[in-house]
Amino acid sequence: MPPAEVHSPRISRRCTNSGLVNGSRRASSRAAGKQTAAANRPSNRQRSISGPPGIVRAGIGRASVAYTTTRRDRYDGSVLPNLPPKVRQRLFEGAVIPAHPLALDAQRRLDERRQRALTRYYLASGAGGVAVGVHTTQFAIRDVGLSRPVLELAAETIGQSEVADQPPFLRIAGVCGKTKQAVAEARLAADLGYHAGLLSLGAMAKASVPKLLEHARAVAEVLPVFGFYLQPAVGGRALPYDFWRRFCGIEGVVAIKAAPFNRYQTLDLLRGVADSGRAAEIALYTGNDDNIIGDLTGVWRFPGYPADLRFVGGLLGHWSVWTRRAWEHWKECRRVSLQGLPIPRALVQLGNEITDANAAFFDPHNGFHGCIAGLHEVLRRQGLLEGLWTLDPNEGLSRGQSAEIDRVYAAYPHLADDLFVAEHRDRWLS
């Protein structure tokens, strides 16, 4: 990894309670976005379920993002944000949702050209959405004024590529920090056209279950919530069965990403979903990069719940690389799952190979120190990134990690999508 060219501020890998920094790439765009969004945002009186949906627009760069929001009336007369029907359908049918990396130049500044190229790569690879401002994007974007620019850039690029008669491309924004910060981040994401917020609870490490639930409800008042069980090794916290059962009772929760990297804790989550009474209203996505195929082909049954629970897709850092192949693997898993077929031996073996590759990328033997740099290295080899730079100059590949990536490339060439990337890379970078 090249040495740092400039001194960076001390940055935490965890999502902390720093204030939300809304530094915009373009001041005029920011002003236009605020004015347009305010003009189009309906009042509470206009947001009844029987009335026309509100149209929210955020001016960003040369294009604007428009999305339709519907509203749910509550007994007290106020309203909650709800997913548009086509977005909900896409979410529940399942999708490949890569966690979006952050493209930086040698001075550790945002490389807009390569950041756009990554988004275009995911759009072209068959992904059904993207998650921005999450762990793979680096939580520290909030500390250096990149949160809004990165969210804007992804939304703008998606908006330029979407076709009216095609299924919507899911836009998931990372939401973290304590309640004031999380609500502000959710509000920004909603204004920029994101459909749901992936709610990290890492900043609430010492909060009780009731406090966590209160926090989640506050965010759900602003943006539909995509629950997130993040493993403690990269900034998450242990969350018990009782939390998940009660969390699923929050009306604004529309999906959950299970990423504890732990079978017992994954079961706690799934049992909580089954016992919540809202399992049919919550889409399940795996974030367990160490067991992707196992989760996508698995079936969970619990006493008292009449149906099987299944993961319909994944929201994964691992899927930020080799994404075209990931889409093909997901399609096969869905075919097997939906048709109730026995899991083919070849699919089980594929899962083992993907887990081995993930170990090379995520660096679990060194406490996941190189988990972001490992993904960057794959994208650098493909020509999508120029270097491995992260916001924290102390992050990089661990000793021997590059050789491990060499090994899995040689062992499993069928997992890589290098030829696909090479064919389209120049267009994505243009």
C-alpha positions in Angstrom: 0.0 0.0 0.0 1.4 3.4 -0.9 2.3 5.6 2.1 0.1 8.5 3.1 0.9 11.7 1.2 -0.7 14.0 3.8 -1.5 13.7 7.5 -5.1 12.7 8.1 -7.1 13.5 11.2 -7.4 10.7 13.8 -10.2 8.6 12.4 -12.2 5.7 14.0 -13.1 2.6 12.1 -16.3 2.5 14.1 -19.4 4.5 13.6 -19.3 7.0 16.5 -21.4 9.8 17.7 -19.6 12.5 15.7 -21.9 15.2 14.4 -23.2 14.7 10.9 -21.1 16.7 8.4 -23.0 17.8 5.4 -20.2 19.1 3.2 -21.5 19.3 -0.3 -19.5 18.7 -3.5 -21.3 21.7 -5.0 -22.6 24.5 -2.9 -25.1 25.6 -5.6 -26.3 22.0 -5.9 -26.9 21.8 -2.2 -28.9 25.0 -2.2 -30.9 23.9 -5.1 -31.6 20.5 -3.5 -32.9 22.1 -0.3 -35.1 24.5 -2.1 -36.6 21.9 -4.5 -37.0 19.3 -1.8 -38.8 21.8 0.4 -41.1 22.9 -2.4 -42.1 19.3 -3.2 -42.3 17.9 0.3 -46.0 17.6 1.3 -47.3 18.7 4.6 -48.6 16.3 7.2 -52.1 17.2 6.1 -51.4 16.3 2.5 -49.7 12.9 3.4 -52.8 10.9 4.0 -52.9 7.4 2.7 -55.8 8.1 0.4 -54.2 11.2 -1.2 -51.6 11.5 -3.9 -48.0 10.4 -3.0 -45.5 13.1 -2.3 -42.7 13.6 -4.7 -39.3 14.5 -3.1 -36.5 15.7 -5.3 -33.0 16.4 -4.4 -30.9 18.5 -6.8 -27.5 17.0 -7.2 -25.0 17.9 -9.8 -26.2 17.8 -13.3 -29.2 15.6 -12.6 -31.8 15.3 -9.9 -33.2 12.2 -8.2 -36.9 11.8 -7.9 -38.7 9.2 -5.9 -42.2 8.6 -4.8 -43.1 8.3 -1.1 -46.3 6.9 0.3 -47.4 7.5 3.8 -49.0 5.4 6.5 -51.5 7.0 8.8 -51.2 6.3 12.5 -53.9 6.4 15.1 -52.6 9.7 16.5 -53.0 11.4 13.1 -49.3 11.6 12.3 -47.6 9.6 9.5 -44.6 7.3 8.9 -42.6 7.0 5.7 -43.4 3.9 3.7 -41.8 2.2 0.7 -43.3 2.8 -2.7 -45.0 -0.5 -3.9 -42.5 -1.3 -6.7 -39.6 -0.7 -4.3 -41.2 -2.9 -1.7 -41.7 -5.6 -4.3 -38.1 -5.5 -5.4 -36.9 -5.6 -1.8 -39.0 -8.7 -1.0 -38.3 -10.5 -4.2 -34.6 -10.4 -3.2 -31.5 -8.7 -4.7 -27.8 -8.6 -4.8 -26.9 -5.4 -2.8 -23.2 -4.6 -2.7 -21.8 -2.5 0.1 -20.3 0.4 -1.9 -16.5 1.1 -1.3 -15.0 4.6 -1.2 -12.6 5.6 -4.1 -9.9 7.9 -2.9 -6.9 9.4 -4.7 -3.3 9.4 -3.4 -4.1 12.5 -1.3 -7.0 10.6 0.3 -9.6 12.9 -1.4 -12.7 11.6 -3.0 -12.0 10.4 -6.6 -15.4 11.1 -8.2 -14.6 9.5 -11.5 -13.7 6.2 -9.9 -16.5 6.4 -7.4 -19.0 6.8 -10.3 -17.3 3.9 -12.1 -17.9 1.6 -9.1 -21.6 2.5 -9.0 -21.8 1.9 -12.8 -20.1 -1.5 -12.3 -22.8 -2.6 -9.8 -25.6 -1.3 -12.0 -24.2 -3.3 -15.0 -23.4 -6.5 -13.0 -27.0 -7.3 -12.2 -27.1 -6.0 -8.7 -30.6 -4.9 -7.5 -29.4 -2.1 -5.3 -26.4 -0.6 -3.4 -25.7 0.3 0.2 -23.8 3.6 0.6 -22.3 5.1 3.8 -21.9 1.7 5.4 -18.8 -0.1 6.8 -17.3 -0.8 3.4 -17.7 2.8 2.5 -15.8 3.6 5.7 -17.8 5.0 8.6 -15.2 7.8 8.9 -16.7 9.6 5.9 -18.7 11.3 8.6 -15.6 12.7 10.3 -14.2 14.4 7.2 -17.2 15.9 5.4 -17.7 13.2 2.8 -21.0 11.8 4.0 -23.3 14.0 1.9 -21.0 14.1 -1.2 -20.7 10.3 -1.4 -24.5 9.8 -0.9 -25.2 12.5 -3.6 -22.8 11.0 -6.1 -24.2 7.5 -5.8 -27.8 8.8 -6.1 -26.9 10.9 -9.1 -25.2 8.1 -10.9 -28.1 5.7 -10.2 -30.6 8.3 -11.4 -28.8 8.7 -14.7 -28.9 5.0 -15.4 -32.4 4.0 -14.2 -35.0 3.1 -16.9 -38.7 3.9 -16.1 -40.1 0.4 -17.0 -37.4 -1.5 -15.1 -37.5 -2.6 -11.5 -36.2 0.2 -9.2 -32.6 0.0 -8.1 -32.6 -0.2 -4.3 -30.9 2.7 -2.6 -29.8 1.9 1.0 -28.0 4.5 3.1 -26.0 3.8 6.2 -27.4 5.4 9.3 -25.4 5.5 12.5 -24.4 7.4 15.6 -26.6 8.2 18.6 -30.2 9.3 18.1 -29.7 12.9 17.1 -27.0 12.1 14.5 -28.9 9.0 13.3 -32.1 10.9 12.7 -30.2 13.7 10.9 -28.5 11.1 8.7 -31.9 9.4 8.0 -33.4 12.8 7.0 -30.5 13.5 4.6 -30.9 10.1 3.0 -34.6 10.6 2.6 -34.1 14.0 1.0 -31.6 12.4 -1.5 -34.0 9.7 -2.6 -32.7 6.7 -0.6 -35.3 4.1 0.1 -34.2 2.8 3.5 -31.5 3.3 6.2 -29.2 0.5 7.3 -29.3 1.2 11.0 -26.0 0.5 12.8 -26.2 0.4 16.6 -22.4 0.5 17.2 -22.6 3.9 18.8 -25.2 2.6 21.3 -22.8 0.0 22.8 -23.9 0.5 26.4 -27.6 1.3 25.7 -30.3 -1.0 27.1 -32.8 -2.8 24.9 -35.5 -0.3 25.6 -33.2 2.6 24.7 -32.2 0.8 21.5 -35.8 0.4 20.5 -36.6 4.0 21.2 -33.6 5.0 19.0 -34.9 2.8 16.2 -38.4 4.2 16.4 -37.0 7.7 16.1 -35.2 6.8 12.9 -38.2 5.0 11.5 -40.2 8.3 11.9 -38.0 9.7 9.1 -37.0 6.8 6.9 -37.9 3.1 6.5 -35.4 1.1 8.6 -33.2 -1.8 7.4 -32.1 -3.5 10.6 -28.5 -4.5 11.0 -26.8 -7.0 13.2 -23.1 -6.0 12.7 -20.4 -8.1 14.2 -18.6 -6.6 17.2 -15.1 -7.1 15.5 -15.9 -4.2 13.1 -17.9 -1.9 15.4 -21.1 -3.7 16.2 -22.5 -5.1 19.5 -24.2 -8.3 20.7 -28.0 -8.1 20.3 -30.2 -10.6 22.1 -33.3 -12.5 20.9 -35.6 -10.1 22.9 -34.2 -7.1 21.1 -35.0 -8.6 17.7 -38.5 -9.7 18.6 -39.4 -6.3 19.8 -37.4 -4.5 17.1 -39.5 -6.3 14.5 -42.6 -4.9 16.1 -41.6 -1.4 15.0 -43.8 -0.6 12.0 -41.1 1.2 10.1 -38.8 -1.8 10.0 -38.9 -3.2 6.5 -35.8 -5.4 6.2 -33.0 -6.8 8.3 -29.3 -7.6 7.4 -27.9 -10.5 9.5 -24.2 -10.0 9.8 -23.0 -11.2 13.2 -20.7 -13.8 11.6 -22.0 -16.2 14.2 -24.5 -19.0 13.8 -25.9 -18.7 17.3 -26.5 -15.0 17.0 -28.0 -15.4 13.5 -30.5 -17.8 15.1 -31.3 -15.3 17.8 -32.2 -12.8 15.1 -34.3 -15.2 13.1 -36.2 -16.6 16.1 -36.9 -13.0 17.1 -38.3 -12.3 13.6 -40.5 -15.4 13.7 -41.9 -14.6 17.1 -42.5 -10.9 16.4 -45.8 -11.3 14.5 -44.4 -9.3 11.6 -42.1 -11.9 9.8 -44.2 -11.6 6.6 -43.6 -7.8 6.5 -39.8 -8.0 6.9 -37.4 -8.9 4.1 -34.3 -10.9 5.3 -30.9 -10.3 3.8 -27.7 -12.1 4.8 -24.6 -10.1 5.7 -22.7 -13.1 6.8 -19.9 -13.0 4.3 -18.5 -16.2 5.8 -21.6 -18.2 5.0 -23.2 -16.6 1.9 -24.4 -19.7 0.1 -25.5 -21.4 3.3 -27.7 -18.5 4.2 -29.2 -18.1 0.8 -30.2 -21.7 0.5 -31.1 -22.2 4.2 -34.5 -22.8 5.7 -35.5 -21.9 9.3 -38.6 -23.2 11.1 -39.7 -22.2 14.5 -42.6 -23.4 16.7 -45.5 -21.1 16.6 -44.7 -19.6 13.2 -46.5 -21.4 10.3 -44.0 -20.6 7.5 -40.4 -21.1 6.7 -38.0 -18.2 7.1 -35.5 -17.6 4.2 -33.0 -15.0 3.2 -34.1 -13.5 -0.1 -30.8 -11.7 -0.9 -27.7 -10.3 0.6 -26.3 -6.9 1.5 -22.6 -7.8 1.6 -19.2 -6.2 1.5 -17.9 -9.4 -0.3 -20.3 -8.6 -3.1 -18.5 -5.3 -3.8 -16.1 -7.4 -5.8 -16.6 -10.1 -8.4 -20.2 -8.8 -8.4 -21.2 -10.2 -11.8 -20.4 -13.7 -10.5 -22.2 -13.0 -7.2 -25.4 -12.1 -9.2 -25.2 -15.5 -11.0 -24.7 -17.3 -7.7 -27.6 -15.5 -6.1 -29.9 -16.4 -9.0 -29.0 -20.1 -8.7 -29.6 -20.0 -4.9 -33.0 -18.3 -5.4 -34.0 -20.9 -8.0 -33.1 -23.8 -5.6 -34.9 -22.0 -2.7 -38.1 -21.0 -4.5 -38.5 -24.4 -6.1 -37.8 -26.3 -2.8 -35.1 -28.3 -4.4 -32.4 -30.3 -2.6 -29.3 -28.2 -2.3 -26.9 -29.5 -5.0 -23.5 -30.7 -3.9 -21.9 -28.3 -6.3 -23.6 -25.4 -4.7 -22.3 -26.5 -1.3 -18.8 -26.7 -2.7 -19.3 -23.2 -4.2 -20.2 -21.9 -0.8 -17.0 -23.3 0.6 -14.9 -21.7 -2.1 -16.6 -18.3 -1.6 -15.9 -18.5 2.1 -12.2 -19.2 1.4 -12.0 -16.3 -1.0 -13.7 -14.1 1.6 -11.1 -15.0 4.2 -8.4 -13.7 1.8 -10.4 -10.4 1.3 -11.6 -9.8 4.8 -8.5 -10.9 6.8 -10.2 -12.6 9.7 -7.0 -14.1 11.0 -5.8 -10.5 11.8 -9.0 -9.3 13.4 -10.3 -8.1 10.1 -7.7 -5.4 9.9 -7.4 -5.6 6.2 -11.1 -6.1 5.4 -11.5 -2.9 3.5 -8.0 -2.9 1.9 -8.5 -6.4 0.7 -11.6 -5.4 -1.3 -9.7 -2.4 -2.6 -6.9 -4.6 -3.8 -9.3 -6.7 -5.9 -10.8 -3.6 -7.4 -7.3 -2.2 -8.0 -6.2 -5.3 -9.8 -9.3 -4.9 -12.0 -8.4 -1.3 -12.8 -11.5 0.2 -11.1 -9.5 1.7 -8.2 -6.1 3.4 -8.6 -4.8 2.4 -5.2 -5.7 1.0 -1.8 -6.0 4.3 0.0 -8.4 4.6 2.9 -9.3 7.5 5.1 -7.2 6.0 7.9 -3.5 5.9 6.8 -3.0 3.1 9.3 -5.3 0.7 7.4 -4.0 -1.5 4.7 -3.3 -5.0 3.7 -2.0 -7.3 6.5 1.3 -9.1 6.0 0.7 -12.0 3.7 -2.8 -10.9 2.6 -1.8 -10.0 -0.9 -0.4 -13.5 -1.3 -3.7 -14.9 0.0 -5.6 -13.0 -2.6 -3.1 -14.4 -5.2 -3.9 -17.9 -3.9 -7.7 -17.6 -4.2 -7.5 -16.0 -7.6 -5.5 -19.0 -8.8 -7.6 -21.6 -6.9 -11.0 -20.3 -8.0 -10.8 -18.4 -11.3 -14.5 -19.1 -11.9 -15.4 -16.8 -9.0 -13.8 -13.7 -10.6 -15.4 -11.4 -13.1 -12.2 -9.8 -14.5 -13.1 -10.4 -18.1 -16.5 -8.7 -17.6 -14.9 -5.7 -15.9 -12.2 -5.4 -18.6 -14.9 -5.4 -21.3 -16.8 -2.4 -19.8 -14.3 -0.6 -17.5 -13.3 2.2 -19.9 -17.0 3.1 -20.4 -17.6 3.1 -16.7 -14.6 5.4 -16.1 -15.6 7.8 -18.9 
